Amino acid sequence: MKRTLTCTILAVLFGLHASLAMAKAVSTPENWDYLQPDRDQVIASLNVVELLKRHHYNKPPLNDARSAKIFDSYIQMLDPSRSYFLASDLEEFGKWRNQFDDFLKGGNLEPGFAIYKRHLERLQNRLNYALGLLGKGVDSFDFTIDEELLIDREKAAWARNMAELDDLWRKRVKDEVLRLKLAGKEPKAIEELLTKRYKNQLARLNQTRGEDVFQTYINAFAQSYDPHTQYLSPDNAENFDINMSLSLEGIGAVLQSDNEHVKIVRLVPAGPAEKSKQLAPADKIIGVGQANDEMVDVIGWRLDEVVKLIRGPKGSVVHLEVIPASNAPNDQSSKVVAITREAVKLEEQAAKKSVLNLEHQGQSFKLGVIEVPAFYLDFKALRAGDQNYKSTTRDVKKLLSELEAEKVDGVVIDLRNNGGGSLQEATELTGLFIDQGPTVLVRNSDGRVDVLADEQTGAYYKGPLAVLVNRLSASASEIFAGAMQDYHRALILGGQTFGKGTVQTIQPLNHGELKLTLAKFYRVSGQSTQHQGVIPDITYPADVDTKEIGESALPEALPWDSIRAAINPDMNPFKPFLAELKARHEARTGENPDFVFTRDRLALAQELMHDTTVSLNEDKRRAQQADIEKRQLALENALRLAKGEQPLAKLEKEDETTPHIDADKPKPEDDAYLSESGRILLDYLGLSSAMAKH
């Protein structure tokens, strides 16, 4: 493959100088003229073109339609809130809209660089304008007049001239001042904070390298294919796991850029962030501080820059200032969380068991619970010939034996928040619960379907089984849950899973690396796990907004589809009882305080998310915030009263300045979702037993 690629690249390079001259039409200020594509970047771009053409799962053509996608993706990356470019800029760039396919095939990076340099010019102008407003003092803003700011600007009209842009930015700065004022900050502190923020952004702007431009532009191209196909610059290639998790000497969190913020997507099981119990998916990180040092404001920073601040020596403390996802959309109040950096230990991610004791329909039952935080395999110990190497399947097998010895009436496998891991382990774990047969199908870019299977005859555990999942159950978790559902081996309960059903590989380039989607997972029923995930047999209220978190929330996510099934399963034993199981579940949870709280909290959050504008009138804003806090407090107190706890006089705002110490783990009976899963399984056992007697 490399030889062919090299021949193609050399052929294009001979004609490169002529093509570079054609993209000089867009003028840029002299101070950005040093940003020019170099020969290594040109070769890397040609490599990416060829690799995507030959090996991407979909192999979509690089044509005018793809060019338009690249253009839209690039503009969205540079100006997602439509707050920098003018309508005239878009009109000027528009002549290239259907030419990026030709530019990329010809190794011409100049158009991408020209657009980026215009973005820098506009951004520099806006930051200077904002500093000018702050220079007049925050008291110069009049918060008594009635005006609004459109905050959802994804489809807003582009500003027609500088006067419109100035008015937008006057409102933006005014909104930031008001948010901080409502959070309790004094005028002088607000002015200092925002001035420092904008000056820091200006300073970093002036440190822009050609590599920053190239990476953004090539990613606009690569991610027009799917969200997991990604170019990694040489620096980011060395730190690839920042795009996966901050696992080694970090906090153990999957992060992603979200406009001007860095957002937490998922917490790594048994990682420092997860153990702190103070961070959650969709929390936004706005500040990072080292031990006793001053907090660094990171709004507007790139993901890789924020990651560098968060990472540090094992045992050291990092302070994160975060805006909790549970806040109302206009509530910018934050909390500070102290986390001790450490590597995630394999033994801490190991499967664990507990026993769920339930009184159900006048009888006492014991159900085994096996919590599987990740699909792990100690490759190092396995290669070294260690007979006691750790793996998910080996550990679960041992736990099943212990639970059967305790004479449990059934087992619940808890896969909540399990982000996946070893595909081999997902296959082998499936094998513990089925006789033998296919476990997952992998369709490659050439259309070939590989079948992974459990070759061992006989199931290790044949008893009643339920699998509990949620939106953060992903990848290998979805393969296992899907197999259990397709073989009708277990009731699947909980929330719709993440929907990550694609396979990536890393392809080294002459300059950086390309993470490339080259295959897709399919369940043995032939259904893809991509985009849709696994739909439970009985669905619980979501504890995160599925529009914000999940594969379907990512732009250009590959669609759900299906291929030929690998098995013809026996009759579904659950089907005759599903309607009754759902009816009983709904009757039980209609007034269950935890279920009611989760439903109502998400409904309130979704209602508030529909507000696309905010008032810049202080009295109105305070009234709106007070109303939201009143409604949030009512939800919290309804939950507390239902559980016999004392109501709160006001919502508590956490501010943890010392590392969190783990509290005692709650009993499984205290977990409403786990207890309900046990009751559904017991309902099924009762219904099926009654039918068998007739």
C-alpha positions in Angstrom: 0.0 0.0 0.0 2.8 2.4 0.9 4.5 2.1 -2.4 1.4 2.9 -4.4 0.6 5.8 -2.1 4.1 7.2 -2.6 3.8 7.0 -6.4 0.5 8.9 -6.3 1.9 11.5 -4.0 5.0 12.2 -6.1 2.9 12.5 -9.2 0.8 15.2 -7.5 3.8 17.0 -6.0 5.3 17.6 -9.4 2.3 19.7 -10.3 1.9 21.3 -6.9 3.5 24.7 -7.4 1.0 25.6 -10.2 -1.9 24.7 -8.0 -0.7 26.7 -5.0 -0.9 29.9 -6.9 -4.6 29.7 -7.6 -5.7 30.2 -4.0 -4.2 33.6 -3.2 -7.4 35.5 -3.8 -8.4 35.8 -0.1 -6.4 38.6 1.5 -5.1 38.1 5.1 -3.2 40.5 7.4 0.6 40.5 7.2 1.0 39.2 10.8 -0.5 35.9 9.8 1.5 35.5 6.6 4.0 33.2 8.4 1.3 30.5 8.5 2.0 28.5 5.3 1.6 24.8 4.6 4.9 22.9 4.4 5.9 19.9 2.3 5.4 17.4 5.1 1.8 18.6 5.5 1.1 18.4 1.8 2.4 14.8 1.7 0.4 13.9 4.8 -2.8 15.4 3.3 -2.3 13.3 0.1 -1.8 10.3 2.3 -5.0 11.0 4.1 -6.9 11.4 0.8 -5.6 8.0 -0.5 -6.2 6.2 2.8 -9.8 7.4 3.1 -10.4 6.5 -0.6 -9.2 3.0 -0.2 -9.8 1.9 3.4 -12.6 3.9 5.0 -15.5 1.7 5.9 -17.9 3.5 3.6 -15.5 4.6 0.8 -17.6 7.5 -0.1 -16.4 9.4 -3.2 -14.4 12.6 -2.8 -16.5 14.8 -5.0 -18.4 18.1 -5.0 -20.9 16.9 -2.5 -18.1 15.9 -0.2 -16.5 19.2 -0.8 -19.6 21.0 0.5 -19.6 18.9 3.6 -15.9 19.7 4.2 -16.6 23.4 3.8 -19.5 23.4 6.2 -17.6 21.3 8.7 -14.6 23.6 8.6 -16.7 26.7 9.1 -18.5 25.0 11.9 -15.2 24.1 13.6 -13.9 27.6 13.3 -17.0 29.6 14.2 -19.7 27.3 15.7 -21.6 30.3 17.3 -21.4 32.4 14.1 -19.8 35.2 16.1 -16.6 35.9 14.1 -17.1 35.7 10.4 -19.1 38.2 8.4 -21.6 37.3 5.7 -19.2 38.8 3.2 -16.5 36.3 4.4 -18.8 33.4 3.7 -19.7 34.9 0.3 -16.0 35.2 -0.5 -15.2 31.7 0.6 -18.3 30.4 -1.1 -16.6 30.2 -4.5 -14.5 27.3 -3.1 -17.5 25.4 -1.7 -17.4 22.7 -4.4 -13.7 22.8 -5.0 -12.2 21.3 -1.8 -12.2 17.8 -3.4 -10.0 19.1 -6.2 -7.8 21.1 -3.8 -7.2 18.0 -1.6 -6.6 15.6 -4.5 -4.0 18.2 -5.8 -2.3 18.7 -2.5 -3.4 22.3 -2.4 -3.8 23.4 1.2 -3.8 27.1 0.6 -7.6 27.6 0.7 -7.8 25.9 4.1 -5.0 28.1 5.4 -6.6 31.3 3.9 -9.9 30.7 5.6 -8.2 29.9 8.9 -6.1 33.2 8.7 -9.3 35.2 8.1 -10.7 33.5 11.2 -7.7 34.6 13.2 -8.1 38.1 11.9 -11.7 38.2 13.0 -11.0 36.6 16.3 -8.2 39.0 17.1 -10.5 41.9 16.2 -13.3 40.6 18.5 -11.0 40.0 21.5 -9.6 43.6 21.1 -13.2 44.9 20.9 -14.2 43.0 24.1 -11.1 44.3 25.9 -12.1 47.8 24.8 -15.6 47.4 26.4 -14.1 46.1 29.6 -11.7 49.0 29.6 -14.7 51.3 30.2 -15.5 49.3 33.4 -18.2 46.8 33.9 -20.4 49.5 35.5 -20.8 51.0 32.1 -23.2 48.2 31.2 -26.8 49.1 31.8 -28.7 46.1 33.2 -32.0 47.9 33.6 -32.9 48.0 29.9 -34.8 45.2 28.2 -32.7 43.4 25.6 -32.0 39.8 24.8 -29.0 37.7 23.6 -29.6 34.8 21.2 -27.5 32.0 22.7 -28.4 29.1 20.3 -26.6 30.6 17.2 -26.0 27.4 15.3 -28.4 28.5 12.5 -28.3 32.3 13.2 -27.8 34.7 10.3 -24.2 35.9 9.8 -23.5 39.5 10.7 -23.8 41.7 7.6 -21.2 44.3 8.8 -18.9 45.2 11.7 -21.7 47.2 13.3 -23.8 44.1 13.7 -20.9 42.1 15.0 -20.1 44.9 17.5 -23.6 44.8 18.8 -23.5 41.0 19.1 -20.2 41.2 21.0 -21.5 44.0 23.2 -24.3 41.7 24.3 -22.0 38.7 24.6 -19.6 40.6 27.0 -22.6 42.0 28.8 -24.0 38.5 29.3 -20.7 37.2 30.6 -20.6 40.1 33.1 -24.1 39.5 34.2 -23.5 35.7 34.6 -20.6 36.4 36.9 -22.5 39.1 38.8 -25.3 36.6 39.4 -22.7 34.1 40.6 -21.7 36.5 43.3 -18.6 38.1 41.9 -17.7 41.8 42.6 -17.4 44.2 39.7 -13.6 44.6 40.1 -13.2 40.8 40.2 -15.4 40.4 37.1 -13.4 43.0 35.2 -10.1 41.3 36.1 -11.3 37.8 35.3 -12.7 38.7 31.9 -9.8 41.0 31.0 -7.3 38.2 31.9 -9.4 35.7 29.9 -9.4 37.8 26.7 -5.7 38.7 27.0 -4.8 35.1 27.5 -6.8 34.2 24.4 -5.0 36.9 22.5 -1.6 35.7 23.6 -2.4 32.2 22.6 -3.7 33.4 19.3 -0.4 34.9 18.5 1.3 31.6 19.2 -0.7 29.9 16.4 1.4 27.4 14.4 1.0 26.1 10.9 0.4 22.7 12.5 -2.7 24.1 14.3 -4.2 25.2 11.0 -3.3 22.0 9.2 -4.8 19.8 11.9 -8.1 21.7 12.0 -8.4 21.7 8.2 -7.6 18.0 7.7 -9.9 17.1 10.5 -12.7 19.0 8.9 -12.0 16.7 5.9 -11.5 13.5 7.9 -14.5 14.0 10.2 -16.9 14.6 7.2 -16.6 10.8 6.8 -17.5 10.0 10.4 -16.8 11.4 13.9 -14.2 8.8 14.8 -12.0 9.3 11.7 -9.4 11.8 12.9 -6.0 13.2 12.0 -3.6 13.4 14.9 -0.7 15.8 14.6 2.8 14.6 15.6 2.3 16.1 19.1 -1.2 14.6 19.6 -0.2 11.3 18.1 2.3 11.0 21.0 -0.6 11.6 23.5 -3.3 9.7 21.6 -5.0 8.7 24.8 -6.1 12.3 25.4 -8.8 11.6 22.9 -9.8 8.4 24.7 -9.1 9.0 28.4 -6.8 10.7 30.7 -5.8 7.4 32.2 -2.1 7.5 33.0 -1.3 10.1 35.6 -4.5 11.9 34.9 -8.0 12.1 36.2 -9.6 9.3 34.2 -12.1 11.1 32.1 -13.1 11.2 28.4 -13.1 14.8 27.3 -14.2 16.6 24.1 -14.4 20.2 22.8 -17.8 21.8 23.1 -17.6 25.2 21.4 -15.5 27.3 23.9 -15.6 24.8 26.6 -14.1 21.3 27.3 -16.9 18.9 28.3 -16.7 15.6 30.2 -18.2 12.8 28.0 -17.5 9.8 30.3 -15.7 8.9 33.5 -13.3 6.0 33.3 -14.4 3.3 35.8 -12.3 3.3 39.0 -10.5 6.4 37.8 -9.8 9.4 40.1 -12.7 11.4 38.6 -15.2 8.6 39.0 -14.1 7.9 42.5 -14.4 11.5 43.5 -18.2 11.3 43.0 -18.1 15.0 42.2 -17.9 15.0 38.4 -20.5 13.8 35.9 -20.9 13.5 32.1 -21.7 16.9 30.4 -20.0 18.9 33.2 -18.0 21.7 31.6 -14.4 22.4 32.8 -13.7 26.2 33.0 -10.6 26.3 35.1 -7.6 24.1 36.0 -5.3 24.7 39.0 -2.2 22.9 40.2 -2.2 22.1 43.9 -2.0 25.5 45.6 -1.4 27.5 42.5 -3.9 30.0 41.1 -6.7 28.6 39.0 -6.1 29.1 35.2 -9.2 30.1 33.2 -9.5 27.7 30.2 -12.6 29.0 28.4 -11.7 29.2 24.8 -8.7 26.9 25.0 -8.2 23.9 22.7 -8.8 20.4 24.1 -5.1 19.4 23.9 -4.0 22.5 25.8 -6.5 21.8 28.6 -5.4 18.2 28.7 -1.8 19.3 29.2 -2.8 21.3 32.3 -4.8 18.4 33.7 -2.2 15.8 33.3 0.7 15.7 35.8 2.7 13.6 38.2 1.1 10.7 39.9 0.0 11.6 43.4 -0.2 15.3 42.7 -3.4 17.3 43.2 -5.3 19.1 40.4 -8.2 21.5 41.0 -10.9 21.6 38.4 -13.5 24.4 38.3 -16.6 23.0 36.6 -20.0 24.1 35.7 -22.2 21.1 36.6 -24.4 19.6 33.9 -27.2 19.7 36.5 -27.2 23.6 36.4 -29.9 25.4 34.4 -28.6 26.5 31.0 -28.2 30.1 32.2 -26.7 29.2 35.5 -22.9 29.6 35.3 -22.3 29.0 39.0 -19.4 26.6 39.4 -17.8 24.4 41.9 -14.1 23.5 42.5 -13.2 19.8 42.7 -9.8 18.6 44.0 -8.6 15.3 42.4 -5.4 13.4 43.1 -3.9 12.2 39.9 -3.2 8.5 39.6 -3.1 5.6 37.1 -6.2 3.5 36.9 -5.4 0.2 38.5 -6.6 -3.0 36.7 -7.7 -4.6 40.0 -9.9 -1.6 40.8 -11.7 -2.1 37.5 -12.3 -5.7 38.2 -15.8 -7.2 38.3 -17.4 -7.2 41.7 -20.3 -9.1 43.2 -23.0 -8.3 45.8 -26.3 -9.9 46.9 -29.6 -8.0 46.5 -32.1 -9.1 49.1 -35.7 -8.3 48.1 -39.1 -8.9 49.6 -41.3 -9.6 46.6 -45.0 -10.5 46.7 -44.7 -11.7 50.3 -41.6 -13.8 49.8 -37.9 -13.2 50.4 -35.4 -13.6 47.5 -31.7 -13.3 47.0 -30.4 -12.1 43.6 -26.7 -12.0 42.7 -25.4 -8.7 41.2 -22.2 -8.6 39.2 -20.9 -5.2 38.4 -18.7 -5.1 35.3 -17.1 -1.6 35.0 -15.0 -2.5 31.9 -14.1 -5.3 29.6 -10.5 -5.8 30.7 -7.7 -8.3 29.9 -4.2 -8.2 31.4 -2.4 -8.8 28.1 1.0 -8.3 29.8 0.4 -11.1 32.3 -1.1 -13.3 29.6 1.9 -12.9 27.3 4.2 -13.6 30.2 2.5 -17.0 30.8 1.0 -16.0 34.1 -1.7 -18.6 34.8 -3.5 -16.2 37.1 -3.8 -13.3 34.6 -6.9 -11.2 35.2 -9.7 -10.9 32.7 -13.4 -10.0 32.8 -14.6 -13.5 31.8 -12.3 -15.3 34.4 -13.4 -12.9 37.2 -17.1 -13.2 36.3 -16.9 -17.0 36.1 -15.5 -17.1 39.6 -18.1 -14.7 40.9 -20.9 -16.7 39.3 -19.6 -19.8 41.1 -19.6 -18.0 44.4 -23.2 -16.6 43.9 -24.5 -20.1 42.9 -23.0 -21.4 46.1 -25.0 -18.8 48.0 -28.1 -20.2 46.2 -29.2 -16.9 44.5 -32.5 -16.9 42.6 -31.1 -15.1 39.6 -28.3 -12.8 38.5 -28.2 -9.2 37.3 -25.2 -8.1 35.2 -24.7 -4.4 35.8 -23.1 -2.7 32.8 -24.0 0.8 33.6 -21.3 3.3 32.6 -19.2 0.5 31.1 -17.5 2.2 28.1 -16.2 -1.1 26.6 -12.7 -2.5 26.2 -11.6 -5.8 24.9 -13.7 -7.3 22.1 -12.2 -10.7 22.9 -13.6 -10.4 26.5 -17.1 -9.4 25.2 -17.1 -12.6 23.1 -15.8 -14.9 25.9 -18.2 -13.4 28.5 -21.1 -14.1 26.1 -19.9 -17.7 26.0 -20.5 -18.1 29.7 -24.3 -17.7 29.1 -24.9 -19.5 25.8 -24.4 -23.0 24.6 -22.1 -22.1 21.7 -22.4 -20.0 18.5 -21.6 -16.6 17.0 -21.3 -13.7 19.4 -20.6 -10.7 17.1 -20.2 -9.9 13.4 -17.5 -7.6 12.0 -18.1 -6.2 8.5 -15.0 -4.8 6.9 -14.7 -2.0 4.3 -14.4 -4.6 1.5 -17.8 -6.1 2.5 -16.3 -9.2 4.1 -18.1 -10.3 7.3 -16.0 -12.0 10.0 -17.9 -14.0 12.6 -16.5 -14.1 16.1 -17.9 -17.1 18.0 -18.0 -19.0 21.3 -16.6 -22.4 20.4 -17.1 -24.0 23.9 -20.1 -26.3 24.2 -22.4 -25.7 27.1 -23.3 -22.6 29.1 -21.5 -22.0 32.4 -24.5 -20.3 34.0 -28.0 -21.3 32.9 -30.1 -19.5 35.5 -32.3 -16.5 35.3 -30.5 -13.4 34.0 -31.0 -9.7 33.5 -28.6 -7.1 32.1 -28.7 -3.5 33.3 -27.4 -0.8 30.9 -27.6 2.9 30.4 -26.6 5.6 27.9 -22.9 5.3 28.9 -22.8 1.5 28.2 -20.8 1.5 25.0 -18.9 -0.6 22.5 -18.0 -4.1 24.0 -20.9 -3.6 26.5 -23.3 -3.2 23.6 -21.9 -6.3 21.9 -22.5 -8.4 25.0 -26.0 -6.9 25.8 -27.0 -7.3 22.1 -26.0 -10.9 22.1 -27.9 -11.6 25.4 -31.0 -10.0 23.8 -30.6 -11.8 20.4 -30.2 -15.2 22.0 -33.1 -14.4 24.3 -30.8 -15.3 27.2 -31.5 -12.2 29.4 -33.9 -9.4 29.9 -32.2 -6.2 28.9 -33.2 -3.3 31.3 -32.3 0.3 31.7 -31.5 3.0 29.1 -30.7 3.0 25.4 -27.0 2.4 25.1 -24.4 4.7 23.5 -24.4 3.4 19.9 -20.7 3.1 19.3 -20.6 0.3 16.7 -17.5 1.1 14.6 -13.9 -0.1 14.6 -10.9 2.2 14.2 -7.3 1.5 13.4 -4.2 3.9 13.6 -2.4 4.4 10.3 1.0 6.1 10.6 1.7 8.9 8.2 4.9 10.7 7.2 3.6 13.5 9.5 1.3 12.4 12.3 -1.2 9.6 12.2 -4.7 8.9 10.9 -7.3 7.2 13.1 -9.5 5.5 10.5 -12.9 3.8 10.7 -12.5 0.6 8.8 -15.2 -1.8 10.1 -18.6 -2.0 11.8 -20.0 -4.2 14.5 -23.2 -6.2 14.0 -25.2 -8.2 16.4 -25.8 -11.9 15.7 -29.4 -10.8 14.7 -27.7 -8.8 11.9 -28.6 -5.4 13.5 -25.9 -2.9 13.9 -25.1 -1.5 17.3 -24.0 1.8 15.5 -26.0 5.0 16.2 -29.0 3.2 17.7 -27.3 1.1 20.3 -29.2 -1.5 22.2 -32.8 -0.8 23.0 -33.8 -2.4 26.3 -36.8 -4.7 26.7 -38.0 -2.4 29.5 -36.7 1.2 29.5 -35.9 3.3 32.6 -35.8 7.1 32.7 -32.5 8.5 31.3 -30.2 10.2 33.8 -28.4 12.1 31.0 -29.8 13.9 27.9 -29.5 11.4 25.0 -29.4 14.4 22.6 -26.2 15.6 24.3 -24.5 12.3 25.1 -24.2 9.3 22.7 -23.2 8.4 19.2 -26.3 10.0 17.7 -25.3 13.3 19.2 -22.1 13.3 17.1 -22.0 15.0 13.7 -21.7 12.7 10.6 -22.2 9.6 12.7 -22.6 6.5 10.5 -26.2 5.3 10.3 -27.8 2.2 11.8 -28.3 -0.7 9.3 -28.5 -4.4 9.3 -27.0 -7.4 7.4 -27.9 -11.1 7.2 -28.4 -12.7 10.6 -26.0 -15.2 11.9 -28.4 -17.2 14.0 -32.1 -18.3 14.0 -32.8 -18.1 17.8 -35.4 -20.2 19.5 -38.8 -18.7 20.4 -38.4 -15.7 22.7 -39.4 -16.8 26.2 -39.8 -13.2 27.4 -42.2 -12.1 24.6 -45.5 -13.5 26.1 -44.8 -11.6 29.4 -43.3 -8.3 28.2 -46.6 -6.4 28.2 -47.4 -7.5 31.8 -43.8 -6.9 32.9 -43.9 -3.4 31.6 -47.3 -2.8 33.2 -46.0 -3.9 36.6 -42.8 -1.9 36.2 -44.8 1.2 35.4 -47.1 0.7 38.3 -44.2 0.2 40.7 -42.1 3.1 39.5 -44.9 5.6 38.9 -44.5 6.8 42.4 -41.0 5.5 43.2 -39.2 8.7 44.4 -35.9 7.9 42.5 -37.6 7.2 39.2 -39.9 10.2 39.6 -37.0 12.5 40.4 -34.9 11.3 37.5 -37.8 11.8 35.1 -38.8 15.2 36.4 -35.2 16.5 36.5 -34.5 15.5 32.9 -37.9 17.0 31.8 -37.0 20.3 33.5 -33.6 20.3 31.9 -35.0 19.7 28.5 -37.7 22.4 28.9 -35.0 24.9 29.9 -32.8 23.8 26.9 -35.6 25.1 24.6 -34.9 28.6 25.7 -32.7 30.0 22.9 -32.4 33.5 24.2 -31.5 35.1 27.6 -32.5 38.4 29.1 -29.8 40.9 29.7 -32.1 42.7 32.2 -30.7 41.9 35.7 -34.1 41.9 37.5 -35.7 39.6 34.9 -32.6 37.3 34.9 -32.6 37.1 38.7 -36.3 36.3 38.7 -35.8 33.6 36.0 -32.9 32.1 38.0 -34.9 32.2 41.3 -37.8 30.4 39.6 -35.5 27.7 38.2 -33.8 27.2 41.6 -37.2 27.0 43.2 -38.3 24.3 40.8 -35.0 22.4 41.2 -35.3 22.7 45.0 -38.9 21.4 44.9 -37.7 18.3 43.0 -34.9 17.7 45.4 -37.1 18.1 48.5 -39.8 15.9 47.0 -37.2 13.1 46.7 -35.9 13.8 50.3 -39.3 13.8 51.9 -40.3 10.6 50.1 -37.2 9.0 51.6 -37.9 10.3 55.1 -35.1 12.9 54.9 -35.1 16.5 56.1 -35.9 19.0 53.2 -33.4 21.6 52.3 -34.0 25.4 52.8 -32.0 26.1 49.6 -30.0 24.2 47.0 -26.5 23.3 48.2 -23.6 24.5 46.0 -20.6 22.2 46.5 -17.1 23.7 46.7 -14.6 21.0 47.5 -11.1 22.3 48.1 -9.6 19.0 49.4 -9.5 15.6 47.7 -12.7 13.6 48.2 -12.5 10.6 50.4 -14.7 7.6 49.3 -17.8 7.2 51.5 -19.0 3.7 52.3 -20.5 2.1 49.2 -24.3 2.0 49.5 -26.1 -1.3 49.8 -27.5 -2.7 46.5 -31.0 -2.4 47.9 -30.5 1.4 48.1 -30.0 1.5 44.3 -33.4 2.1 42.9 -32.6 1.0 39.3 -30.8 -2.2 40.6 -33.7 -3.1 42.9 -36.2 -2.5 40.1 -34.2 -4.8 37.8 -34.3 -7.5 40.4 -38.1 -7.1 40.8 -38.6 -7.3 37.0 -36.6 -10.5 36.9 -38.6 -11.9 39.8 -41.9 -10.9 38.1 -40.8 -12.9 35.0 -39.9 -15.9 37.1 -43.3 -15.8 38.7 -45.2 -15.4 35.5 -43.3 -18.1 33.6 -43.6 -20.5 36.5 -47.4 -19.9 36.7 -47.7 -20.5 32.9 -45.6 -23.8 33.2 -48.1 -25.1 35.9 -51.0 -24.5 33.5 
